[in-house]
Amino acid sequence: MEVSEVTSTATAEDGIFLLGGLPTGEYSVEFSLAGHDDVSIADVTVTAGKTTLGVGVVRASAS
């Protein structure tokens, strides 16, 4: 299976993010933050025209 970046975004101050315009399909969502390990969530089901909720991670503040 070929993996490629479809789109990217940054979070708002409160950590909320939105990726718009994705076609229906299965995606992996990767989170990265300087000073922290990257986190990847596989098999995120997206349906075009609908909002997919509950995709995220909790990170402790960097010391």
Biopython code that builds the backbone (N, CA, C, O; Angstrom):
import numpy as np
from Bio.PDB.StructureBuilder import StructureBuilder

atoms = [
    (1, "MET", "N", (0.842, -1.182, 0.000)),
    (1, "MET", "CA", (0.000, 0.000, 0.000)),
    (1, "MET", "C", (0.888, 1.247, 0.000)),
    (1, "MET", "O", (1.755, 1.393, 0.862)),
    (2, "GLU", "N", (0.680, 2.117, -0.937)),
    (2, "GLU", "CA", (1.451, 3.351, -1.022)),
    (2, "GLU", "C", (0.888, 4.379, -0.048)),
    (2, "GLU", "O", (-0.325, 4.580, 0.023)),
    (3, "VAL", "N", (1.763, 5.019, 0.691)),
    (3, "VAL", "CA", (1.360, 6.034, 1.661)),
    (3, "VAL", "C", (1.816, 7.387, 1.149)),
    (3, "VAL", "O", (2.967, 7.550, 0.743)),
    (4, "SER", "N", (0.914, 8.358, 1.168)),
    (4, "SER", "CA", (1.273, 9.705, 0.761)),
    (4, "SER", "C", (0.506, 10.707, 1.601)),
    (4, "SER", "O", (-0.586, 10.421, 2.092)),
    (5, "GLU", "N", (1.090, 11.887, 1.761)),
    (5, "GLU", "CA", (0.417, 12.940, 2.511)),
    (5, "GLU", "C", (-0.691, 13.522, 1.655)),
    (5, "GLU", "O", (-0.468, 13.913, 0.509)),
    (6, "VAL", "N", (-1.893, 13.575, 2.226)),
    (6, "VAL", "CA", (-3.050, 14.103, 1.504)),
    (6, "VAL", "C", (-3.206, 15.584, 1.791)),
    (6, "VAL", "O", (-3.419, 16.381, 0.878)),
    (7, "THR", "N", (-3.101, 15.948, 3.043)),
    (7, "THR", "CA", (-3.226, 17.343, 3.463)),
    (7, "THR", "C", (-2.612, 17.496, 4.842)),
    (7, "THR", "O", (-2.279, 16.506, 5.493)),
    (8, "SER", "N", (-2.465, 18.719, 5.282)),
    (8, "SER", "CA", (-1.962, 18.972, 6.627)),
    (8, "SER", "C", (-2.612, 20.233, 7.166)),
    (8, "SER", "O", (-3.185, 21.025, 6.417)),
    (9, "THR", "N", (-2.516, 20.404, 8.464)),
    (9, "THR", "CA", (-3.074, 21.582, 9.118)),
    (9, "THR", "C", (-2.342, 21.803, 10.429)),
    (9, "THR", "O", (-1.531, 20.971, 10.836)),
    (10, "ALA", "N", (-2.613, 22.888, 11.076)),
    (10, "ALA", "CA", (-2.102, 23.176, 12.413)),
    (10, "ALA", "C", (-3.305, 23.321, 13.340)),
    (10, "ALA", "O", (-4.419, 23.599, 12.893)),
    (11, "THR", "N", (-3.068, 23.132, 14.619)),
    (11, "THR", "CA", (-4.160, 23.277, 15.574)),
    (11, "THR", "C", (-4.365, 24.736, 15.956)),
    (11, "THR", "O", (-3.476, 25.574, 15.808)),
    (12, "ALA", "N", (-5.554, 25.007, 16.447)),
    (12, "ALA", "CA", (-5.841, 26.315, 17.040)),
    (12, "ALA", "C", (-5.195, 26.350, 18.426)),
    (12, "ALA", "O", (-4.645, 25.343, 18.872)),
    (13, "GLU", "N", (-5.252, 27.474, 19.100)),
    (13, "GLU", "CA", (-4.668, 27.609, 20.442)),
    (13, "GLU", "C", (-5.188, 26.546, 21.405)),
    (13, "GLU", "O", (-4.456, 26.105, 22.291)),
    (14, "ASP", "N", (-6.442, 26.133, 21.240)),
    (14, "ASP", "CA", (-7.040, 25.143, 22.141)),
    (14, "ASP", "C", (-6.790, 23.702, 21.700)),
    (14, "ASP", "O", (-7.274, 22.767, 22.338)),
    (15, "GLY", "N", (-6.035, 23.514, 20.610)),
    (15, "GLY", "CA", (-5.698, 22.180, 20.136)),
    (15, "GLY", "C", (-6.672, 21.588, 19.138)),
    (15, "GLY", "O", (-6.441, 20.491, 18.630)),
    (16, "ILE", "N", (-7.759, 22.292, 18.846)),
    (16, "ILE", "CA", (-8.751, 21.807, 17.890)),
    (16, "ILE", "C", (-8.192, 21.943, 16.474)),
    (16, "ILE", "O", (-7.513, 22.920, 16.157)),
    (17, "PHE", "N", (-8.485, 20.949, 15.623)),
    (17, "PHE", "CA", (-8.037, 21.031, 14.240)),
    (17, "PHE", "C", (-9.148, 20.575, 13.304)),
    (17, "PHE", "O", (-10.066, 19.861, 13.707)),
    (18, "LEU", "N", (-9.048, 20.997, 12.052)),
    (18, "LEU", "CA", (-10.023, 20.627, 11.030)),
    (18, "LEU", "C", (-9.283, 20.394, 9.719)),
    (18, "LEU", "O", (-8.487, 21.222, 9.278)),
    (19, "LEU", "N", (-9.563, 19.255, 9.112)),
    (19, "LEU", "CA", (-9.063, 18.960, 7.767)),
    (19, "LEU", "C", (-10.285, 18.881, 6.874)),
    (19, "LEU", "O", (-11.102, 17.975, 7.032)),
    (20, "GLY", "N", (-10.428, 19.795, 5.954)),
    (20, "GLY", "CA", (-11.616, 19.828, 5.106)),
    (20, "GLY", "C", (-11.352, 19.283, 3.717)),
    (20, "GLY", "O", (-10.211, 19.231, 3.257)),
    (21, "GLY", "N", (-12.424, 18.880, 3.060)),
    (21, "GLY", "CA", (-12.360, 18.480, 1.662)),
    (21, "GLY", "C", (-11.794, 17.096, 1.394)),
    (21, "GLY", "O", (-11.409, 16.801, 0.263)),
    (22, "LEU", "N", (-11.735, 16.241, 2.406)),
    (22, "LEU", "CA", (-11.212, 14.891, 2.185)),
    (22, "LEU", "C", (-12.268, 14.011, 1.527)),
    (22, "LEU", "O", (-13.436, 14.049, 1.915)),
    (23, "PRO", "N", (-11.869, 13.221, 0.536)),
    (23, "PRO", "CA", (-12.808, 12.263, -0.038)),
    (23, "PRO", "C", (-13.059, 11.110, 0.933)),
    (23, "PRO", "O", (-12.242, 10.850, 1.816)),
    (24, "THR", "N", (-14.173, 10.430, 0.770)),
    (24, "THR", "CA", (-14.491, 9.268, 1.588)),
    (24, "THR", "C", (-13.357, 8.260, 1.488)),
    (24, "THR", "O", (-12.843, 7.992, 0.402)),
    (25, "GLY", "N", (-12.970, 7.704, 2.637)),
    (25, "GLY", "CA", (-11.910, 6.693, 2.635)),
    (25, "GLY", "C", (-11.379, 6.437, 4.026)),
    (25, "GLY", "O", (-11.865, 6.992, 5.012)),
    (26, "GLU", "N", (-10.363, 5.578, 4.086)),
    (26, "GLU", "CA", (-9.658, 5.259, 5.323)),
    (26, "GLU", "C", (-8.341, 6.034, 5.327)),
    (26, "GLU", "O", (-7.618, 6.048, 4.331)),
    (27, "TYR", "N", (-8.039, 6.672, 6.447)),
    (27, "TYR", "CA", (-6.836, 7.496, 6.553)),
    (27, "TYR", "C", (-6.059, 7.157, 7.815)),
    (27, "TYR", "O", (-6.609, 6.607, 8.768)),
    (28, "SER", "N", (-4.776, 7.491, 7.810)),
    (28, "SER", "CA", (-3.957, 7.525, 9.010)),
    (28, "SER", "C", (-3.726, 8.997, 9.307)),
    (28, "SER", "O", (-3.412, 9.776, 8.408)),
    (29, "VAL", "N", (-3.881, 9.374, 10.568)),
    (29, "VAL", "CA", (-3.689, 10.764, 10.981)),
    (29, "VAL", "C", (-2.445, 10.808, 11.857)),
    (29, "VAL", "O", (-2.340, 10.071, 12.837)),
    (30, "GLU", "N", (-1.503, 11.675, 11.497)),
    (30, "GLU", "CA", (-0.265, 11.780, 12.258)),
    (30, "GLU", "C", (-0.181, 13.132, 12.942)),
    (30, "GLU", "O", (-0.451, 14.173, 12.344)),
    (31, "PHE", "N", (0.202, 13.089, 14.217)),
    (31, "PHE", "CA", (0.368, 14.298, 15.014)),
    (31, "PHE", "C", (1.856, 14.455, 15.311)),
    (31, "PHE", "O", (2.528, 13.489, 15.673)),
    (32, "SER", "N", (2.366, 15.669, 15.158)),
    (32, "SER", "CA", (3.763, 15.913, 15.496)),
    (32, "SER", "C", (3.883, 17.251, 16.215)),
    (32, "SER", "O", (3.168, 18.208, 15.920)),
    (33, "LEU", "N", (4.803, 17.285, 17.160)),
    (33, "LEU", "CA", (5.058, 18.479, 17.955)),
    (33, "LEU", "C", (6.531, 18.437, 18.349)),
    (33, "LEU", "O", (7.016, 17.424, 18.852)),
    (34, "ALA", "N", (7.230, 19.529, 18.120)),
    (34, "ALA", "CA", (8.658, 19.579, 18.451)),
    (34, "ALA", "C", (8.871, 19.170, 19.904)),
    (34, "ALA", "O", (8.162, 19.631, 20.799)),
    (35, "GLY", "N", (9.848, 18.304, 20.130)),
    (35, "GLY", "CA", (10.170, 17.864, 21.479)),
    (35, "GLY", "C", (9.356, 16.671, 21.946)),
    (35, "GLY", "O", (9.521, 16.225, 23.081)),
    (36, "HIS", "N", (8.481, 16.143, 21.098)),
    (36, "HIS", "CA", (7.643, 14.993, 21.439)),
    (36, "HIS", "C", (7.734, 13.950, 20.332)),
    (36, "HIS", "O", (8.048, 14.275, 19.187)),
    (37, "ASP", "N", (7.458, 12.701, 20.677)),
    (37, "ASP", "CA", (7.391, 11.655, 19.661)),
    (37, "ASP", "C", (6.158, 11.867, 18.799)),
    (37, "ASP", "O", (5.119, 12.309, 19.290)),
    (38, "ASP", "N", (6.272, 11.552, 17.505)),
    (38, "ASP", "CA", (5.110, 11.599, 16.623)),
    (38, "ASP", "C", (4.125, 10.509, 17.042)),
    (38, "ASP", "O", (4.521, 9.458, 17.545)),
    (39, "VAL", "N", (2.838, 10.774, 16.827)),
    (39, "VAL", "CA", (1.780, 9.804, 17.120)),
    (39, "VAL", "C", (0.960, 9.625, 15.853)),
    (39, "VAL", "O", (0.587, 10.602, 15.203)),
    (40, "SER", "N", (0.680, 8.372, 15.503)),
    (40, "SER", "CA", (-0.108, 8.076, 14.317)),
    (40, "SER", "C", (-1.339, 7.268, 14.707)),
    (40, "SER", "O", (-1.238, 6.309, 15.474)),
    (41, "ILE", "N", (-2.489, 7.648, 14.187)),
    (41, "ILE", "CA", (-3.738, 6.912, 14.407)),
    (41, "ILE", "C", (-4.162, 6.363, 13.055)),
    (41, "ILE", "O", (-4.434, 7.124, 12.126)),
    (42, "ALA", "N", (-4.219, 5.035, 12.946)),
    (42, "ALA", "CA", (-4.540, 4.370, 11.681)),
    (42, "ALA", "C", (-6.039, 4.098, 11.578)),
    (42, "ALA", "O", (-6.767, 4.141, 12.569)),
    (43, "ASP", "N", (-6.472, 3.820, 10.366)),
    (43, "ASP", "CA", (-7.844, 3.374, 10.089)),
    (43, "ASP", "C", (-8.920, 4.364, 10.550)),
    (43, "ASP", "O", (-9.927, 3.971, 11.138)),
    (44, "VAL", "N", (-8.693, 5.637, 10.277)),
    (44, "VAL", "CA", (-9.702, 6.662, 10.563)),
    (44, "VAL", "C", (-10.639, 6.717, 9.355)),
    (44, "VAL", "O", (-10.213, 7.042, 8.247)),
    (45, "THR", "N", (-11.902, 6.399, 9.573)),
    (45, "THR", "CA", (-12.881, 6.382, 8.488)),
    (45, "THR", "C", (-13.467, 7.768, 8.297)),
    (45, "THR", "O", (-14.020, 8.352, 9.228)),
    (46, "VAL", "N", (-13.343, 8.292, 7.081)),
    (46, "VAL", "CA", (-13.867, 9.606, 6.730)),
    (46, "VAL", "C", (-14.960, 9.426, 5.683)),
    (46, "VAL", "O", (-14.791, 8.689, 4.712)),
    (47, "THR", "N", (-16.084, 10.113, 5.895)),
    (47, "THR", "CA", (-17.171, 10.129, 4.916)),
    (47, "THR", "C", (-17.297, 11.558, 4.404)),
    (47, "THR", "O", (-17.515, 12.486, 5.183)),
    (48, "ALA", "N", (-17.159, 11.732, 3.091)),
    (48, "ALA", "CA", (-17.219, 13.066, 2.488)),
    (48, "ALA", "C", (-18.503, 13.775, 2.908)),
    (48, "ALA", "O", (-19.583, 13.185, 2.893)),
    (49, "GLY", "N", (-18.374, 15.052, 3.284)),
    (49, "GLY", "CA", (-19.522, 15.859, 3.664)),
    (49, "GLY", "C", (-19.960, 15.688, 5.106)),
    (49, "GLY", "O", (-20.908, 16.343, 5.538)),
    (50, "LYS", "N", (-19.297, 14.826, 5.862)),
    (50, "LYS", "CA", (-19.624, 14.588, 7.269)),
    (50, "LYS", "C", (-18.430, 14.953, 8.142)),
    (50, "LYS", "O", (-17.292, 14.975, 7.673)),
    (51, "THR", "N", (-18.696, 15.240, 9.416)),
    (51, "THR", "CA", (-17.637, 15.537, 10.366)),
    (51, "THR", "C", (-17.249, 14.255, 11.092)),
    (51, "THR", "O", (-18.111, 13.539, 11.601)),
    (52, "THR", "N", (-15.959, 13.971, 11.137)),
    (52, "THR", "CA", (-15.445, 12.820, 11.870)),
    (52, "THR", "C", (-14.926, 13.328, 13.206)),
    (52, "THR", "O", (-13.987, 14.123, 13.249)),
    (53, "LEU", "N", (-15.532, 12.873, 14.292)),
    (53, "LEU", "CA", (-15.162, 13.343, 15.632)),
    (53, "LEU", "C", (-14.313, 12.314, 16.355)),
    (53, "LEU", "O", (-14.259, 11.149, 15.960)),
    (54, "GLY", "N", (-13.654, 12.748, 17.412)),
    (54, "GLY", "CA", (-12.944, 11.835, 18.297)),
    (54, "GLY", "C", (-11.564, 11.406, 17.835)),
    (54, "GLY", "O", (-11.044, 10.397, 18.309)),
    (55, "VAL", "N", (-10.960, 12.150, 16.919)),
    (55, "VAL", "CA", (-9.611, 11.813, 16.465)),
    (55, "VAL", "C", (-8.668, 12.815, 17.107)),
    (55, "VAL", "O", (-8.723, 14.007, 16.804)),
    (56, "GLY", "N", (-7.812, 12.341, 17.984)),
    (56, "GLY", "CA", (-6.882, 13.248, 18.639)),
    (56, "GLY", "C", (-6.021, 12.535, 19.653)),
    (56, "GLY", "O", (-6.193, 11.342, 19.902)),
    (57, "VAL", "N", (-5.107, 13.259, 20.227)),
    (57, "VAL", "CA", (-4.201, 12.747, 21.254)),
    (57, "VAL", "C", (-4.102, 13.786, 22.357)),
    (57, "VAL", "O", (-4.399, 14.962, 22.145)),
    (58, "VAL", "N", (-3.686, 13.349, 23.525)),
    (58, "VAL", "CA", (-3.442, 14.253, 24.646)),
    (58, "VAL", "C", (-1.941, 14.238, 24.890)),
    (58, "VAL", "O", (-1.339, 13.175, 25.043)),
    (59, "ARG", "N", (-1.348, 15.409, 24.925)),
    (59, "ARG", "CA", (0.087, 15.530, 25.166)),
    (59, "ARG", "C", (0.321, 16.380, 26.406)),
    (59, "ARG", "O", (-0.350, 17.387, 26.637)),
    (60, "ALA", "N", (1.285, 15.943, 27.188)),
    (60, "ALA", "CA", (1.671, 16.742, 28.347)),
    (60, "ALA", "C", (2.447, 17.956, 27.853)),
    (60, "ALA", "O", (3.077, 17.905, 26.797)),
    (61, "SER", "N", (2.403, 19.034, 28.602)),
    (61, "SER", "CA", (3.166, 20.227, 28.239)),
    (61, "SER", "C", (4.650, 19.925, 28.263)),
    (61, "SER", "O", (5.125, 19.193, 29.131)),
    (62, "ALA", "N", (5.380, 20.480, 27.321)),
    (62, "ALA", "CA", (6.836, 20.305, 27.299)),
    (62, "ALA", "C", (7.446, 21.048, 28.472)),
    (62, "ALA", "O", (7.040, 22.168, 28.780)),
    (63, "SER", "N", (8.418, 20.432, 29.126)),
    (63, "SER", "CA", (9.055, 21.079, 30.284)),
    (63, "SER", "C", (10.270, 21.859, 29.868)),
    (63, "SER", "O", (10.930, 22.467, 30.710)),
]
sb = StructureBuilder()
sb.init_structure("model")
sb.init_model(0)
sb.init_chain("A")
sb.init_seg("    ")
for serial, (resi, resn, name, xyz) in enumerate(atoms, 1):
    if name == "N":
        sb.init_residue(resn, " ", resi, " ")
    sb.init_atom(name, np.array(xyz, "f"), 0.0, 1.0, " ", f" {name:<3s}", serial, name[0])
structure = sb.get_structure()
